[in-house]
């Protein structure tokens, strides 16, 4: 199982100055830039996954209620002339506090699922929490006869907007015309007749002064407000307080510049003592960012019986009819739906699978690392990718036992991970020297998505122990942290790259030792830990590859996202001559139950089951991958780089790079020595050409 790597003194003169760029450790294999580095695929899965298939469009949660069934709410008509006789327009809108200083999460337009209340002074133009457009396009408006009574007539046709977010301003359960306890925007309908536009905002507008502000852009980015500026008129407060910056983009399609504002709220009418809150409406015209906002008038009360023309408005305002019916008790829910992102998503997956594997061993002046790329997915439920590496003499053939079959003590890491796997037996020629675990899931406290990698050294006789104190000297290592929140939204300082950069290093003398640096080198010199000796990253974008029922070679090979690893060879403990072997599988969160997603020859179709009971020597084939072995996908020994089936400069460059770095891909006679015979073999194969 050993291979001697000896560089011939006479290297190709043409190799001078050639180098292959190191890959970015990001969980993505880029064929255009990384093929020459990684070379051909070393392993392809042939087993459908027994741990769930990540399918495009999947997500969890998303129980928003039934906004599509709400047909009562705020309805009004307004003359087309009051909106510049526009034949189409854009509409933005939201529910706010009465003084307009605090915006709810009920808006017309795009918000990520489970977005909380927005608050004050939102910037829709570039804040990361506001992807997409915070407005909708209104065109192809149906013509119909509409009665303004707070209920959507059939003439409106289909809704042009349906809410996809819970309400943070209360979920009304009152059921009366005046309603109580909540405000929400469930649907938007718009219709027209010869003279008027009709707006129906289905939902609730709590009779506590909450405002429904609608902004209308009739000419794209030709004019209008980029942000709410200074107000004037009796409704000046509607513009003064919000501090809203509207959408903007590279072109008109992404830019919203409102020309008009229509706002509905309620006020205390104490004249008769019987109707303390009655609906009213406002109308404003923007001049740049500033707007003159006037009172359109008010109603006598809520419900269809009080709907109709407004009274008591400012002089010269348009003739507007209004009705507010707050009887809705359906619609969106009043708490987060706990929805997770829709797949494909770089951070979230709803199944776990292994598809393919690439690897590269690099030893030069500035690079002494093993690189591994494993295409696949890792479900956001703390399923574990448990990897074992055999890279030097000795090690554990049965985890947790020495060569005599006697129990040994491994370090405690990831809540007893190695102890939970004790008893699993590898192939007879595989003795594990090092362990890595990579996983992702939601933190039980914050709900945030977290990524973690764990690492430990495996020794023939178990972890190092101080002979006097009998305390462990070996470390259990871990590194990770928050990546997104529970709905896939950004968090501060996300840990996308797990690079074991500290800061934790326990001082020897504890019953268990933990560190955020790589474990082997930290044990050697705990006072001077070295950051960056292990780097890992996860990209969960794959929705192809093997499924839960099929495993085709082409589909598995095509997967280009998954797990990427870079580990220092000294940290790994490689002896410099032995082949580096990699075994691994996807297991349950506690490491105790193994899937059928196993590196090596087929171990399926059934999940392997209880991990301590697994004996790979009893399973047909070889259940590991030799990362040192030469791999050939081309038409002959010289076809080392894509496009395979064609011999060209890329193949010459790949051979030169492999020869100078002692990569087995250039050891064409497979004798472990890099010399003139390999050059001659390459030249002969290249000259012969592809069939």
C-alpha positions in Angstrom: 0.0 0.0 0.0 3.0 2.3 -0.3 4.2 4.4 -3.2 7.5 6.2 -3.4 7.3 9.6 -5.1 10.8 10.5 -6.4 11.3 13.4 -8.8 13.6 12.8 -11.7 16.5 15.4 -11.8 15.8 16.0 -15.5 12.5 17.7 -15.7 10.8 19.1 -18.8 12.4 22.4 -19.7 9.0 23.6 -20.8 7.7 23.3 -17.3 9.6 26.4 -16.0 7.2 29.0 -14.7 4.1 26.9 -15.1 1.7 26.7 -12.2 -1.9 25.7 -11.7 -4.0 28.2 -9.7 -5.2 26.9 -6.4 -9.0 26.5 -6.2 -11.2 28.8 -4.0 -12.5 26.7 -1.1 -16.2 27.6 -1.6 -18.0 24.3 -2.2 -18.1 24.9 -6.0 -16.2 23.1 -8.7 -15.7 25.4 -11.7 -14.9 23.3 -14.7 -13.6 26.3 -16.6 -11.0 27.2 -14.0 -10.5 24.2 -11.7 -10.5 21.2 -14.1 -6.7 21.4 -14.7 -6.1 21.6 -11.0 -8.4 18.7 -9.8 -8.2 16.6 -13.0 -10.6 13.8 -13.7 -13.3 12.6 -11.3 -12.0 9.8 -9.0 -15.3 8.4 -7.9 -18.9 8.5 -9.1 -21.9 7.3 -7.0 -24.1 4.6 -8.4 -26.7 4.4 -5.6 -29.9 6.4 -5.2 -29.9 8.3 -2.0 -31.8 6.9 1.0 -31.5 10.2 2.9 -33.8 12.4 0.7 -33.4 14.0 -2.7 -33.0 17.8 -2.9 -35.6 18.8 -5.5 -35.9 22.3 -7.1 -38.8 24.2 -5.5 -38.7 22.4 -2.2 -39.1 24.4 1.1 -40.4 23.8 4.6 -43.0 25.8 6.4 -44.7 28.5 4.2 -48.0 28.2 6.0 -49.1 31.8 5.4 -52.8 31.2 5.9 -55.1 31.8 3.0 -54.7 35.3 1.7 -56.0 34.2 -1.7 -59.5 33.8 -0.1 -59.8 37.3 1.3 -62.1 39.6 -0.6 -63.0 42.3 2.0 -60.9 45.3 3.0 -60.2 48.8 1.8 -61.8 49.8 -1.5 -61.9 53.1 -3.2 -62.5 54.7 -6.6 -60.5 57.7 -8.0 -60.9 59.6 -11.2 -58.3 58.7 -13.9 -57.6 62.4 -14.3 -56.3 62.4 -10.7 -53.6 59.9 -11.8 -52.6 61.7 -15.0 -55.0 59.6 -17.1 -52.4 56.9 -17.0 -53.3 53.7 -18.9 -50.8 51.7 -16.8 -48.7 52.4 -13.8 -46.7 50.9 -10.9 -48.0 50.5 -7.4 -46.2 50.4 -4.1 -47.9 50.3 -0.7 -47.7 49.3 2.9 -49.3 49.5 6.3 -47.7 51.8 8.8 -48.2 53.3 12.2 -50.5 56.2 12.4 -47.7 58.8 12.5 -46.0 57.0 9.5 -42.8 56.6 11.5 -42.9 52.7 11.6 -43.6 50.4 8.7 -45.1 47.0 9.1 -44.1 43.9 7.1 -47.3 44.2 5.1 -46.2 45.7 1.8 -47.2 45.3 -1.8 -44.2 43.8 -3.6 -41.4 41.5 -2.8 -40.2 40.6 0.7 -38.4 37.4 1.8 -40.6 34.9 3.5 -41.1 35.6 7.3 -39.6 39.1 7.1 -40.3 41.0 10.3 -41.7 44.5 10.6 -39.6 46.9 8.6 -39.4 49.8 11.0 -38.3 53.3 10.2 -36.6 54.8 7.1 -36.3 51.7 4.9 -34.0 52.0 1.9 -35.6 49.8 -0.8 -32.9 50.7 -3.3 -30.0 48.8 -1.9 -30.6 47.2 1.5 -29.8 43.5 1.4 -33.0 42.7 3.3 -35.1 44.0 0.4 -34.3 41.8 -2.7 -36.5 42.1 -5.8 -39.0 45.0 -6.3 -41.0 46.6 -3.6 -43.7 47.5 -6.2 -45.9 45.8 -8.7 -46.7 46.6 -12.4 -50.3 47.3 -13.2 -51.4 46.8 -16.8 -54.1 45.0 -18.7 -56.6 46.5 -16.3 -60.1 44.8 -16.6 -63.1 47.1 -17.4 -66.0 46.5 -15.1 -68.9 48.1 -13.2 -67.7 48.1 -9.6 -69.7 49.0 -6.4 -67.5 50.6 -3.7 -68.6 48.7 -0.6 -65.4 47.2 0.8 -65.9 43.8 -1.0 -64.2 42.7 -4.2 -66.7 42.4 -7.1 -66.3 39.6 -9.6 -65.5 42.3 -12.2 -62.0 42.7 -10.7 -61.0 39.4 -12.0 -57.9 37.7 -10.6 -55.8 39.5 -7.9 -52.7 41.2 -9.2 -50.9 40.7 -5.9 -51.1 38.1 -3.2 -49.3 38.4 0.1 -46.5 36.0 1.0 -45.6 37.1 4.5 -47.2 36.9 7.9 -48.5 40.1 9.5 -46.5 41.8 12.2 -49.3 44.3 12.9 -51.7 41.8 14.4 -54.1 39.2 13.0 -57.7 40.4 13.5 -60.2 37.8 14.8 -63.0 40.3 15.5 -65.2 39.6 12.5 -67.2 42.9 12.6 -67.2 45.7 10.0 -65.0 47.9 12.3 -62.8 44.9 13.1 -60.1 45.1 15.7 -56.7 43.9 16.6 -54.9 43.7 13.3 -53.8 45.1 10.0 -52.8 43.1 6.9 -52.6 43.3 3.1 -53.8 40.0 1.6 -54.6 40.7 -2.0 -54.8 43.6 -4.5 -57.4 44.0 -7.2 -57.7 46.9 -9.7 -60.4 47.6 -12.3 -61.6 50.6 -14.4 -64.5 52.1 -16.1 -64.5 55.0 -18.5 -63.7 57.6 -15.9 -62.4 55.9 -12.8 -59.9 53.5 -11.4 -61.1 51.1 -8.6 -58.6 49.8 -6.0 -59.5 46.9 -3.7 -56.9 46.2 -1.0 -58.2 43.0 0.6 -57.3 42.5 4.2 -57.7 44.7 7.3 -56.8 48.2 8.4 -57.1 48.4 12.2 -59.2 51.2 13.4 -56.5 52.6 15.6 -55.0 55.1 13.1 -52.8 52.7 11.3 -52.2 54.0 7.8 -52.4 52.3 4.4 -50.1 54.3 2.1 -50.2 53.7 -1.6 -47.7 55.3 -4.0 -48.3 55.4 -7.7 -45.7 55.8 -10.5 -47.4 56.7 -13.8 -44.2 57.4 -15.9 -41.4 55.2 -14.8 -38.2 57.0 -13.9 -39.1 60.1 -15.9 -40.3 62.1 -12.9 -41.4 61.6 -9.3 -39.8 61.0 -5.9 -36.6 59.0 -5.3 -37.4 59.2 -1.6 -40.0 60.7 0.7 -38.9 64.2 1.5 -40.9 67.1 2.9 -44.7 67.2 3.1 -47.1 70.1 2.9 -50.8 70.5 3.3 -53.0 69.0 5.9 -51.5 65.6 5.3 -47.9 66.6 5.4 -47.1 64.1 8.2 -47.7 61.2 5.7 -44.6 62.3 3.8 -42.6 63.9 6.5 -42.1 60.8 8.8 -41.4 57.7 6.8 -38.0 58.5 5.3 -38.6 55.9 2.6 -36.1 55.5 -0.3 -37.8 53.9 -3.2 -36.5 51.2 -5.5 -33.8 52.1 -8.0 -31.8 50.2 -10.5 -29.7 50.3 -13.7 -32.8 50.9 -15.9 -36.4 52.0 -15.8 -37.6 48.4 -15.2 -36.0 48.4 -11.7 -36.8 52.0 -10.8 -39.8 53.3 -8.9 -40.5 57.0 -8.8 -44.0 57.7 -7.5 -45.9 60.7 -8.8 -49.0 60.4 -6.5 -49.9 59.1 -3.1 -53.2 57.9 -1.7 -53.4 57.1 2.0 -56.2 55.7 4.1 -56.3 55.7 7.9 -58.8 56.5 10.7 -59.3 59.3 13.3 -61.2 60.0 16.4 -64.6 61.6 15.6 -65.8 62.6 19.0 -68.6 64.8 17.8 -71.4 62.4 18.6 -69.4 60.1 21.0 -70.7 57.1 19.1 -68.0 56.6 16.4 -64.6 57.2 18.0 -62.8 55.9 14.9 -63.9 56.6 11.4 -62.1 56.0 8.1 -60.6 58.9 6.1 -58.5 59.3 3.0 -55.7 61.5 1.7 -54.4 62.5 -1.8 -51.0 63.9 -2.7 -48.9 64.9 -5.7 -45.2 64.6 -5.7 -42.9 67.4 -6.9 -39.5 65.7 -6.8 -39.2 64.2 -3.3 -41.7 66.6 -1.8 -45.5 66.3 -1.8 -48.6 68.3 -1.2 -51.0 66.0 0.6 -54.6 67.0 1.1 -57.5 65.5 2.9 -60.0 63.8 0.6 -62.5 63.4 3.4 -64.0 60.9 5.7 -66.8 58.4 6.1 -69.4 58.0 8.8 -68.2 54.6 9.7 -67.2 51.1 8.6 -68.8 48.5 6.4 -70.9 48.6 3.2 -73.6 50.7 4.7 -71.2 53.6 5.3 -69.3 53.3 2.0 -69.5 55.9 -0.7 -68.5 59.5 -1.3 -66.2 61.2 1.2 -67.2 64.3 3.0 -65.3 67.1 4.7 -62.3 67.1 2.4 -60.0 70.0 1.6 -61.0 72.3 -1.2 -60.3 71.2 -4.8 -59.5 67.5 -4.1 -60.7 64.8 -6.5 -64.1 63.2 -5.9 -63.3 59.8 -4.3 -65.5 57.1 -2.9 -64.3 54.8 -0.1 -65.4 51.8 1.9 -63.6 49.9 4.7 -64.8 46.5 5.7 -62.6 45.0 8.5 -64.6 41.8 8.9 -61.9 39.5 7.5 -60.6 36.9 10.0 -58.8 34.8 7.5 -55.9 35.8 5.3 -52.3 35.7 6.4 -51.3 34.4 9.9 -50.1 36.6 12.7 -46.7 34.9 13.4 -43.8 33.7 11.3 -44.5 30.7 9.2 -41.0 29.3 9.8 -40.5 28.9 6.1 -37.1 28.0 4.8 -35.6 29.0 1.5 -36.8 27.6 -1.8 -34.3 25.2 -3.4 -32.0 25.4 -5.2 -30.2 27.5 -2.5 -26.5 27.7 -1.8 -27.1 27.3 1.9 -30.2 25.1 2.2 -30.9 21.6 1.1 -33.8 19.2 1.8 -31.9 15.9 1.2 -28.4 14.4 1.5 -26.5 12.7 -1.2 -22.9 12.1 -2.5 -22.4 12.3 -6.3 -18.8 12.5 -7.2 -15.3 13.1 -5.8 -12.2 14.9 -7.0 -8.9 15.3 -5.2 -5.5 16.8 -5.6 -2.3 16.4 -3.6 0.0 19.5 -3.9 3.5 19.8 -2.5 5.5 22.8 -3.6 7.2 25.8 -1.8 4.0 27.5 -0.9 1.4 24.8 -1.0 1.5 21.6 1.1 -2.2 20.5 1.0 -4.7 17.8 0.2 -7.7 19.2 -1.7 -11.0 17.3 -1.9 -14.2 18.2 -3.7 -17.3 16.1 -3.1 -20.3 16.9 -5.2 -23.6 16.5 -3.4 -26.0 17.9 -0.7 -26.2 17.9 3.0 -29.6 18.4 4.5 -30.1 21.2 7.0 -30.9 18.8 9.8 -27.4 18.1 11.1 -26.9 15.0 9.0 -23.2 14.3 9.2 -20.6 13.7 6.5 -18.2 11.5 8.4 -14.8 11.2 6.7 -11.9 9.0 7.7 -8.4 9.3 6.2 -5.6 6.6 6.1 -2.4 8.4 5.3 0.4 6.8 7.4 1.3 3.4 9.0 -0.8 2.5 12.0 -4.2 3.8 12.8 -7.6 2.2 13.7 -9.1 -0.5 11.5 -12.0 -0.8 13.8 -12.9 2.6 15.3 -12.2 2.8 19.0 -10.1 -0.4 19.1 -6.4 -1.2 18.7 -5.0 -3.9 16.5 -5.5 -6.4 19.2 -9.1 -5.6 19.4 -8.8 -3.9 22.8 -10.8 -0.7 23.4 -9.0 2.6 23.1 -10.1 6.1 24.0 -10.5 8.7 21.3 -11.0 12.4 21.9 -14.4 13.7 22.8 -15.7 16.0 20.0 -19.1 16.8 18.5 -21.0 15.3 21.5 -19.3 11.9 21.6 -19.1 11.5 17.8 -16.2 9.1 17.8 -17.6 7.1 20.7 -21.0 6.8 18.9 -19.2 5.4 15.9 -17.0 3.0 17.8 -17.1 -0.5 16.4 -17.4 0.4 12.7 -14.9 -1.8 10.8 -13.2 -0.6 7.7 -11.7 -2.6 4.8 -8.8 -4.8 6.0 -6.1 -2.5 4.4 -7.7 0.7 5.8 -6.5 2.0 9.1 -7.9 5.4 9.9 -5.5 8.1 11.0 -7.6 11.2 10.8 -11.3 12.2 11.0 -13.4 15.0 9.7 -17.1 15.7 10.1 -19.0 18.4 8.2 -22.6 19.3 8.9 -25.2 22.0 8.7 -28.5 22.7 10.6 -30.5 25.2 12.5 -29.4 26.5 15.9 -31.9 25.5 18.5 -31.8 28.9 20.2 -31.6 31.5 17.5 -33.0 29.4 14.7 -30.1 30.5 12.5 -28.5 28.2 10.0 -25.1 27.1 11.2 -22.3 25.2 9.5 -19.7 23.2 11.4 -16.6 21.1 10.8 -15.1 18.8 13.4 -11.6 17.2 13.3 -9.6 14.7 15.3 -6.4 12.7 15.1 -6.8 8.9 15.3 -3.9 7.0 16.8 -3.4 3.2 16.9 -3.5 3.3 20.7 -6.0 6.0 21.1 -5.6 9.7 22.1 -2.3 10.8 23.7 -2.4 10.7 27.5 -0.1 12.4 30.0 1.6 9.4 31.8 1.5 11.2 35.1 -1.8 13.0 35.3 -3.5 10.5 32.9 -5.2 13.4 31.3 -5.7 13.7 27.5 -3.2 15.6 25.5 -5.0 15.3 22.1 -7.5 17.9 21.1 -11.0 17.7 19.7 -11.3 20.5 17.1 -14.3 22.3 15.8 -15.0 25.5 13.8 -18.2 27.0 12.5 -21.0 29.5 13.1 -24.0 31.3 11.7 -24.5 31.5 8.0 -28.1 32.8 7.5 -31.1 33.2 9.7 -33.8 30.6 9.8 -35.4 31.9 6.6 -32.3 32.2 4.6 -31.7 35.9 5.1 -28.2 37.3 5.7 -26.7 37.6 9.1 -23.8 39.6 10.3 -20.4 38.1 9.6 -21.6 34.8 8.1 -19.2 31.8 8.5 -19.2 30.6 4.9 -15.5 29.4 5.1 -14.6 27.2 8.0 -10.9 27.8 8.3 -10.0 26.8 11.9 -8.7 30.2 12.7 -9.2 30.1 16.4 -9.5 31.6 19.0 -10.1 28.7 21.4 -7.2 26.6 22.7 -7.8 24.8 26.0 -4.7 24.4 28.2 -3.6 20.9 28.9 -4.8 19.6 32.2 -8.5 19.3 31.4 -10.4 16.1 31.2 -11.2 17.0 27.6 -9.4 19.5 25.4 -11.1 21.5 22.7 -9.7 24.0 20.1 -10.8 26.1 17.1 -7.5 25.3 15.4 -6.4 22.1 13.7 -5.9 19.4 16.3 -2.6 17.7 15.4 -0.4 20.8 15.2 -2.2 22.3 18.2 -1.2 19.3 20.3 2.4 19.6 19.2 2.6 23.3 20.2 -0.6 24.6 21.9 1.1 27.9 22.8 1.6 28.8 19.1 -1.5 27.5 17.2 -1.5 27.9 13.4 -4.7 29.2 11.7 -5.9 27.9 8.4 -4.5 24.4 8.4 -8.0 23.1 7.6 -10.5 24.9 5.4 -14.0 23.6 4.4 -17.0 25.0 2.7 -20.5 23.9 1.8 -22.6 24.8 -1.2 -26.0 23.2 -1.2 -27.2 24.4 -4.6 -27.4 21.0 -6.3 -30.8 19.7 -7.3 -29.6 17.1 -9.8 -27.2 14.2 -9.4 -28.6 11.0 -7.9 -32.3 11.0 -6.9 -34.1 8.9 -4.4 -34.9 6.4 -7.2 -32.2 6.7 -9.8 -28.4 7.1 -10.1 -27.2 7.7 -13.6 -23.5 8.2 -14.3 -23.9 11.3 -16.3 -26.1 13.1 -13.8 -23.8 12.2 -10.9 -20.7 13.4 -12.7 -22.4 16.7 -13.6 -22.8 17.9 -10.0 -20.5 20.8 -9.4 -21.5 21.9 -5.9 -21.1 20.3 -2.5 -18.3 20.0 0.0 -14.8 21.4 -0.6 -11.9 20.7 1.7 -8.3 21.8 2.0 -6.1 20.3 4.7 -2.4 20.7 5.4 -0.5 17.5 4.8 1.6 17.9 7.9 -1.6 18.4 9.9 -3.1 15.3 8.2 0.0 13.4 9.3 0.8 12.1 5.8 4.1 10.1 5.8 4.9 11.3 2.2 4.9 7.9 0.6 1.7 6.0 1.5 -1.3 6.3 -0.7 -3.9 8.6 0.9 -7.2 6.7 1.3 -10.5 8.3 2.0 -13.5 6.5 3.5 -16.8 8.1 4.4 -20.6 8.2 4.5 -23.5 10.4 5.4 -25.0 9.6 8.8 -27.7 10.8 11.0 -27.3 13.7 13.4 -25.9 11.5 16.2 -23.5 9.6 13.9 -25.3 6.4 14.8 -27.2 5.6 11.6 -25.5 5.4 8.2 -27.2 6.1 4.9 -26.4 4.3 1.7 -24.4 7.3 0.5 -20.9 5.8 1.0 -17.6 6.5 -0.8 -16.3 3.6 -2.7 -18.0 0.7 -4.5 -21.7 0.3 -4.2 -22.9 -0.2 -0.7 -26.6 0.1 -1.5 -29.4 0.1 -2.2 -30.5 0.0 1.5 -29.2 2.4 4.1 -26.4 0.7 6.1 -28.1 1.2 9.4 -26.5 1.1 12.9 -23.0 2.5 12.4 -21.2 0.5 15.1 -22.5 -2.7 13.5 -21.0 -1.9 10.0 -18.2 -4.1 8.7 -17.1 -2.9 5.3 -14.9 -5.9 4.8 -18.1 -8.0 4.5 -19.6 -5.7 1.8 -18.6 -6.5 -1.8 -16.1 -4.1 -3.4 -13.8 -1.6 -1.8 -15.4 1.0 0.4 -12.9 3.8 0.1 -11.3 6.0 -2.6 -7.6 6.1 -3.2 -6.8 9.8 -3.6 -3.2 9.0 -4.8 -4.1 6.6 -7.6 -3.8 7.8 -11.2 -7.2 8.5 -12.9 -7.8 8.3 -16.6 -10.9 9.5 -18.4 -9.4 10.3 -21.8 -9.0 8.3 -24.9 -5.4 7.3 -24.0 -2.8 8.0 -21.3 -2.0 11.4 -22.8 -5.6 12.7 -22.7 -5.3 14.3 -19.2 -7.5 17.4 -19.5 -10.8 18.3 -21.0 -12.1 18.3 -23.6 -11.5 14.6 -23.4 -11.2 12.8 -26.7 -9.0 15.6 -28.0 -5.3 15.8 -27.6 -4.2 19.4 -27.4 -2.1 22.0 -25.4 -4.3 21.5 -22.3 -3.1 17.9 -22.1 0.5 18.9 -22.4 0.1 21.5 -19.7 -1.6 19.0 -17.4 1.2 16.5 -17.9 3.9 19.1 -17.2 2.1 20.3 -14.1 1.6 16.8 -12.8 5.2 15.8 -13.5 6.7 18.7 -11.7 4.4 18.3 -8.7 4.9 14.5 -8.5 1.1 14.0 -9.1 0.3 10.3 -9.9 -1.6 11.5 -13.0 1.8 11.9 -14.7 3.2 8.6 -13.5 2.2 6.9 -16.8 4.0 3.6 -16.1 2.6 3.5 -12.6 6.0 2.7 -11.0 5.9 5.5 -8.4 8.9 7.2 -10.0 8.7 10.3 -12.2 11.4 10.0 -14.8 12.2 9.9 -18.5 10.1 6.8 -19.1 7.0 8.8 -18.1 7.9 11.5 -20.5 8.5 9.0 -23.3 5.2 7.3 -22.5 3.3 10.6 -22.7 5.0 11.6 -26.0 4.2 8.2 -27.5 0.5 8.4 -26.5 0.1 12.0 -27.6 1.7 11.2 -31.0 -0.6 8.2 -31.4 -3.6 10.4 -31.1 -7.2 9.6 -30.2 -9.0 6.9 -32.1 
